[in-house]
Amino acid sequence: MGFLNVKGHWITFYCGLLVGFLFLYILNDVFEKNIYKPFVGPVNKDAKDTQWIKQRLVLFNKAHPHHSGEDNSTGDELYNKVRILCWVMTGPNNLETKAKHVKATWARHCNIVLFMSSVTDENFPTIGLGTKEGRDQLYWKTIRAFHYVYEHHLEEADWFMKADDDTYVIVDNLRWMLSNYTPDQPIYFGKRFKPFAKQGYMSGGAGYVLSKEALKRFVESFSKNECTHTSSVEDLAIGQCMEKVGVKAGDSRDTEKRETFHPFVPESHLTGHFTKSFWYWSYSFYPIVEGPQCCSDLAITFHYINTEGMYMLEYFTYHIRAYGYQYRYQPALFENTQKLPVHAVSDKKTKTKPVMTQKKTNETFRAQGGKKL
């Protein structure tokens, strides 16, 4: 009888333990769904108000987004003078988890937006480049993406920004920086690294932007056998190619020599996160500064931004203000800005060429010295 009582106690104990674990699992699931779900407040409402014109697989922004009652005259001027096409490197598995949130936040501030993937998705939309997925395919995807932009949208923008789907871009700050240059200059900008290329090269994760002339030289270099198709390191291969075709690696720091493109999340740069043995110290072209001076007040990009981070940075950039304070760093427009032409935004739809099929893409790149994938 005693044995049965002991056995009964153990059964009761294990049943209680099982019920406890089940309760904690359900509670944790409910907690995560309610606490850690992506922010869907005012920023998403702004995204719905964005006046997209969808032409096949491309999103054209009809107007420069801003809040009602806000003096945005300078931003509007730059929006029409410094036209930026943004293309985002993504993949089929990232559309709902990453690319969707890029489209809802910073991409709204680009003049034209393209999402480049391995396959076409007409609903999102994405442009299928006919490549495989994976880090070893990044350079191929980049070549084909820029080739697509060159073939279809060369005259519809002045500058061409490449970003990953976990990169946050403050496009208005990018416009200010670019307004000191003209698109016919062979130049590109980003977070500049120094090894393996004489003039350095731009970090892929932090994003980089090409002038129209730089884009022309990059794409046309393959038909002239000036650049190679074979590399698994996208950003370095781009930089080495740019150097060969005479495209300058520009200095993207602000007027106080603070960095604007950043390959990590803001807190990593602000809190002295990097150990002295970390590779970043030896790769950075310019001296690394930690703490508040790490980053320009007119910062342009941050990398490794998760879903919540996208909305948080959008909120910090375009919504939150300290009452009673004027901006302490608001440099005037460059003298060159006044000379830039104004491009009117038209409601009229332009004809677009059909999207490259994999067969057509392979034929094009074989003709330019590439290999079939």
Buried (B, 14 or more C-beta within 10 A) or exposed (E): EEEEEEEEEEEEEEEEEEEEEEEEEEEEEEEEEEEEEBBEEBBBEBBEEBEBBEBBBBBBBEEBBBEEEEEBEBBEBBBBBBBBBBBBBBBBEBBEBBBBBBBBBBBBBBBBBBBBBBBBBEEBBBBBBBBEBEEEBBBBBBBBBBBBBBEBBBEBBBBBBBBBBBBBBBBBBBBBBBBBBBBEBBBBBBBBBBEEBEBBBBBBBBBBBBBBBBBBBBBBBBEEEBBBBEBEBBBBBBBBBBBBBEBBBBBBBBEEEBBBBBBBBBEBBBEEEBEEEEEBEEBBBBEBBEEEEBBBBBBBBBBBBBBEBBBBBBBEBBEEEEEEEEEEEEEEBBEEBEEBEEBEBEEEEEEEEEBBEBEEBBEBBEEBBBEEB
